[in-house]
Amino acid sequence: MEVINRSESEPFATKDGSIIRSLMDRTNSSAVRQSLAEATVPPGTATAPHHHPSTEECYYVLSGTGRMSVDMETRDVGPGDAILIPPDSRHTIANTGTGPLVFLCSCAPPYSHDDTILD
């Protein structure tokens, strides 16, 4: 069993502009087929539209409100919402609230800058 505390991970900016804190991935554990991160999008901002040719993602909103776009569909999202982003789907999430939009991001295969294409 591996247990990693959130406080052991330093946040960093991804290519799409979100602030990520890696919770468990190949850089801090023996996980090789998936990754789990906490993402934060500040108020009034959005991630850059992008896609991942190989990666399937699931977002789970912890706090804040946002507007999620996947390909041609857009929906308002908030705490408790889970969002599936299939591989090669163009997506972006905008913070529509007054506080940080915070969500978990699970990726399989694990997140990679090389598999992130800005649109």
BATOR-405626 format. One line per 3 residues: number of its first residue (from 1); for each residue y, z, x of N, C-alpha, C. Coordinates in Angstrom, 2 decimals. Atoms other than C-alpha are relative to their C-alpha. Example, Ala and Ser with C-alpha at 12.3 -4.5 7.8 and 13.67 -1.06 7.14 Angstrom:
<atoms>
1> -1.19:0.00:0.89:-4.50:7.80:12.30:1.20:0.00:0.90; -1.19:-0.06:-0.82:-1.06:7.14:13.67:1.09:0.73:-0.77
</atoms>
This chain:
<atoms>
1> -1.18:0.00:0.85:0.00:0.00:0.00:1.24:0.00:0.89; -1.30:0.01:-0.69:3.53:-0.73:1.14:1.07:0.43:-0.99; -1.13:-0.45:0.81:6.60:1.03:-0.23:1.25:-0.17:0.86
4> -1.26:0.23:-0.71:10.08:-0.08:0.79:1.12:0.45:-0.92; -1.12:-0.49:0.78:13.19:1.70:-0.41:1.17:-0.98:0.09; -1.17:0.89:0.06:16.22:-0.35:-1.48:1.00:0.28:1.11
7> -0.99:-0.37:-1.01:18.39:1.56:1.00:-0.35:-0.52:1.40; 0.43:0.52:-1.30:16.38:0.06:3.89:0.39:-1.46:0.21; -0.33:1.42:-0.07:17.70:-3.44:3.17:1.51:-0.22:-0.07
10> -1.43:0.34:-0.02:21.15:-4.74:4.09:0.25:-1.24:-0.86; -0.32:1.18:0.80:22.76:-7.16:1.60:0.48:-1.17:0.85; -0.48:1.20:-0.66:23.49:-10.76:2.62:0.34:-1.05:-1.06
13> -0.38:1.07:0.93:25.03:-13.85:0.99:-0.98:-1.16:0.15; 0.87:1.17:-0.02:22.74:-16.72:0.02:0.84:-1.27:-0.04; -0.70:1.29:0.05:23.62:-20.43:0.06:0.74:-0.19:-1.32
16> -0.62:0.21:1.32:24.44:-20.25:-3.68:1.16:0.94:-0.28; -1.16:-0.87:0.15:27.02:-17.47:-3.20:-0.28:1.37:-0.57; 0.30:-1.34:0.50:25.20:-14.47:-4.66:-0.23:0.94:1.18
19> 0.26:-1.03:-1.01:24.85:-11.22:-2.75:-1.41:0.52:-0.26; 1.42:-0.33:0.15:21.17:-10.49:-2.18:-0.36:1.21:0.86; 0.61:-1.10:-0.75:19.38:-7.35:-1.12:-1.51:-0.21:-0.12
22> 1.43:0.23:0.01:15.80:-8.15:-0.16:-0.73:1.31:-0.21; 0.75:-1.22:0.27:13.53:-5.54:-1.70:-1.39:-0.07:0.64; 1.30:0.19:-0.64:10.23:-6.98:-0.50:-0.23:-1.49:0.19
25> 0.31:1.38:-0.33:9.49:-10.25:1.27:-0.64:-0.04:1.38; 0.68:0.12:-1.30:7.99:-11.61:4.49:0.81:0.54:1.17; -0.81:-0.56:-1.10:10.90:-10.22:6.55:-0.13:1.51:0.14
28> 0.07:-1.46:-0.06:10.25:-6.57:5.68:-1.34:0.57:-0.47; 1.31:-0.45:0.47:6.62:-6.44:4.50:-1.05:-1.05:0.35; 1.06:1.00:-0.24:3.31:-8.26:4.64:-0.13:-0.99:-1.16
31> 0.01:0.96:1.12:4.11:-10.18:1.41:0.16:-1.42:0.53; -0.09:1.39:-0.47:3.50:-13.90:2.00:0.11:-1.02:-1.13; 0.01:0.96:1.11:3.29:-15.50:-1.48:1.13:0.17:-0.98
34> -1.08:-0.26:0.94:6.31:-14.04:-3.21:1.08:0.83:0.68; -1.07:-0.87:-0.47:9.60:-12.24:-2.72:0.67:0.64:-1.21; -0.73:-0.71:1.04:11.59:-9.72:-4.74:1.32:0.44:0.60
37> -1.34:-0.35:-0.49:15.33:-9.24:-4.34:0.86:0.48:-1.16; -1.03:-0.39:0.95:18.26:-7.62:-6.10:1.21:-0.88:0.29; -1.16:0.89:-0.16:21.12:-10.06:-6.68:1.19:0.58:-0.75
40> -1.23:-0.43:0.64:24.73:-9.25:-7.50:0.99:-1.16:-0.01; -1.05:1.02:0.16:27.34:-11.67:-8.85:1.25:0.75:-0.47; -1.22:-0.74:0.36:30.87:-10.18:-8.89:0.67:-0.57:-1.26
43> -0.71:0.47:1.20:33.05:-10.40:-12.04:0.83:-1.24:0.30; -0.81:1.20:-0.12:34.70:-13.77:-12.58:-0.55:-1.06:0.94; 0.59:0.99:-0.92:32.36:-15.63:-10.21:-1.34:-0.50:-0.54
46> 1.30:0.59:0.37:29.21:-17.73:-10.47:-0.69:-0.48:1.25; 0.72:0.61:-1.11:26.50:-18.94:-8.18:0.25:-1.50:-0.03; -0.16:1.46:-0.07:26.85:-22.52:-6.99:-1.22:-0.65:-0.66
49> 1.16:0.70:0.57:24.68:-24.94:-8.99:-0.93:-0.46:1.13; 0.97:0.31:-1.05:21.50:-25.45:-6.99:-1.39:-0.14:-0.61; 1.40:0.02:0.42:17.77:-26.03:-7.20:-0.89:0.29:1.20
52> 1.01:-0.29:-1.02:14.64:-25.12:-5.28:-1.18:-0.93:-0.25; 1.09:0.95:0.23:12.16:-28.01:-4.92:-1.37:0.65:-0.15; 1.35:-0.58:-0.01:9.19:-25.69:-4.35:-0.13:1.34:-0.71
55> 0.06:-1.39:0.43:10.10:-22.29:-5.76:0.20:0.18:-1.50; -0.17:-0.48:1.37:9.59:-20.83:-9.23:0.67:1.36:0.10; -0.72:-1.27:-0.03:12.01:-17.98:-9.93:-0.05:0.67:-1.37
58> -0.20:-0.79:1.21:12.19:-15.20:-12.49:1.15:0.94:0.28; -1.10:-0.95:-0.08:15.42:-13.27:-13.03:-0.24:1.06:-1.08; 0.04:-1.07:0.99:15.51:-9.90:-14.80:1.33:0.75:0.10
61> -1.35:-0.57:-0.02:19.00:-8.66:-15.74:-0.08:1.52:-0.17; -0.06:-1.46:0.03:19.57:-4.98:-14.95:1.28:0.51:-0.62; -1.29:-0.45:0.54:23.28:-4.64:-15.76:1.00:-1.15:0.05
64> -1.02:1.04:0.08:26.30:-6.72:-16.67:-0.36:-1.06:-1.02; 0.23:1.11:0.92:26.62:-9.85:-18.76:0.27:-1.31:0.73; -0.16:1.28:-0.66:26.34:-13.47:-17.78:-0.33:-1.17:-0.89
67> 0.35:1.26:0.66:25.88:-17.07:-18.77:-0.89:-0.76:0.97; 1.02:0.64:-0.83:22.72:-18.69:-17.39:-0.17:-1.44:-0.44; 0.26:1.41:0.28:22.32:-22.45:-17.14:-1.21:-0.44:0.82
70> 1.17:0.58:-0.65:18.96:-24.06:-16.35:-0.14:-1.41:-0.55; -0.04:1.42:0.39:19.00:-27.85:-16.38:1.07:-0.19:-1.07; -1.01:0.30:1.03:20.74:-28.78:-19.66:0.18:1.13:-1.02
73> -0.08:-1.10:0.96:20.34:-25.41:-21.45:0.84:1.14:0.58; -0.84:-1.13:-0.39:22.90:-22.56:-21.32:-0.13:1.10:-1.04; 0.12:-1.14:0.91:22.48:-19.08:-22.78:0.71:1.21:0.59
76> -0.55:-1.27:-0.42:24.28:-15.75:-22.65:-1.16:0.95:0.27; 1.05:-0.93:-0.38:22.20:-13.06:-20.93:0.60:1.37:0.30; -0.43:-1.36:-0.27:22.38:-9.31:-20.49:-1.19:0.88:0.32
79> 1.05:-0.93:-0.40:20.37:-6.19:-19.64:-1.26:-0.15:-0.86; 1.29:0.15:0.67:16.69:-6.54:-20.48:-0.48:-1.42:-0.14; 0.40:1.41:0.12:16.66:-10.35:-20.44:-0.72:-0.46:1.27
82> 0.74:0.63:-1.10:14.08:-12.14:-18.28:0.15:-1.51:-0.15; -0.28:1.44:0.02:14.73:-15.77:-17.35:-0.96:-0.70:0.96; 0.88:0.81:-0.86:12.21:-18.30:-16.01:0.75:-1.24:0.46
85> -0.62:1.19:-0.59:13.53:-20.98:-13.66:-1.10:-0.79:0.69; 1.08:0.78:-0.59:10.87:-23.64:-13.01:0.44:-0.67:1.32; -0.34:0.71:-1.24:10.69:-25.35:-9.60:0.80:-1.27:-0.30
88> -0.81:1.22:0.06:13.23:-28.16:-9.08:0.98:-0.05:-1.18; -0.96:-0.06:1.11:15.40:-27.01:-12.02:1.37:0.41:0.51; -1.38:-0.32:-0.39:19.16:-27.07:-11.45:0.44:1.22:-0.79
91> -0.39:-1.22:0.69:20.55:-23.62:-12.24:1.21:0.66:0.65; -1.13:-0.81:-0.43:23.55:-21.34:-11.99:0.11:1.16:-0.97; -0.27:-1.13:0.89:24.49:-17.94:-13.38:1.43:0.47:0.28
94> -1.40:-0.43:-0.08:28.07:-16.85:-14.11:0.12:1.41:-0.55; -0.29:-1.33:0.50:29.28:-13.29:-14.51:1.13:-0.13:-1.02; -1.00:0.10:1.06:31.12:-13.16:-17.85:0.58:1.36:-0.37
97> -0.46:-1.35:0.31:31.75:-9.41:-17.82:1.08:0.49:0.93; -1.04:-0.62:-0.82:34.16:-7.02:-16.19:-0.56:0.78:1.19; 0.65:-0.70:-1.11:31.64:-5.32:-13.89:-0.99:-0.93:0.67
100> 0.98:0.83:-0.70:29.01:-6.63:-11.47:-1.16:-0.40:-0.91; 1.22:0.47:0.64:26.15:-8.71:-12.86:-1.11:0.21:1.02; 1.08:-0.35:-0.93:23.00:-7.29:-11.25:-1.33:-0.37:-0.63
103> 1.31:0.38:0.52:19.53:-8.76:-11.62:-1.02:-0.04:1.13; 1.10:0.18:-0.93:16.15:-8.82:-9.95:-0.36:-1.47:0.04; 0.39:1.39:-0.17:15.02:-12.15:-8.57:-1.35:-0.02:0.71
106> 1.33:0.14:-0.56:11.33:-12.81:-8.01:-0.24:-1.48:0.28; 0.21:1.39:-0.40:10.41:-16.00:-6.13:-1.43:-0.20:0.51; 1.32:0.38:-0.52:7.06:-17.68:-5.53:-0.01:-1.51:0.18
109> 0.11:-0.76:-1.25:6.73:-18.94:-2.89:1.30:0.74:0.31; -1.16:-0.83:-0.30:9.19:-16.54:-1.23:1.28:-0.81:0.19; -1.30:0.64:-0.18:12.91:-17.36:-1.16:0.15:-0.51:1.44
112> -0.29:0.58:-1.31:13.96:-19.62:1.70:1.30:-0.79:-0.10; -1.21:0.82:-0.04:17.36:-21.06:2.62:-0.37:-1.50:0.06; 0.41:1.40:-0.14:15.48:-24.28:3.48:-0.42:-0.62:-1.32
115> 0.43:0.51:1.30:14.23:-24.58:-0.13:1.14:0.13:-1.03; -1.17:-0.12:0.90:17.76:-24.14:-1.59:0.89:-1.20:0.24; -0.81:1.22:-0.07:19.59:-27.39:-2.31:1.20:0.16:-0.92
118> -1.22:-0.09:0.81:23.22:-27.15:-3.47:0.22:-1.33:-0.70; -0.20:1.22:0.80:24.00:-29.63:-6.26:1.48:-0.30:-0.18
</atoms>
